[in-house]
Amino acid sequence: MAKEYGLIDRVMFGIDYQNVKVDFAALINWFKTSLNQTIERTGWPTLSSSEIGGLLGESARKYLGLT
């Protein structure tokens, strides 16, 4: 929905699990390889690689003025 409203650059992925071991490499790989398959099954528009990059940190860096 954020993509349809032109707000995808304001969406950032975050995780706040405490004391839970998370395989971040696998999580990032899932975003890059499988997220669009899940999105397609729900009928929403898929994301470009740069939009996925935004979810994974690029948008946060821009928002925080780190780029």
Secondary structure, DSSP 8 states (H G I E B T S, - for coil): -TTTTT-GGG-------SS----HHHHHHHHHHTHHHHHHHHT-----HHHHHIIIIIHHHHHTT--
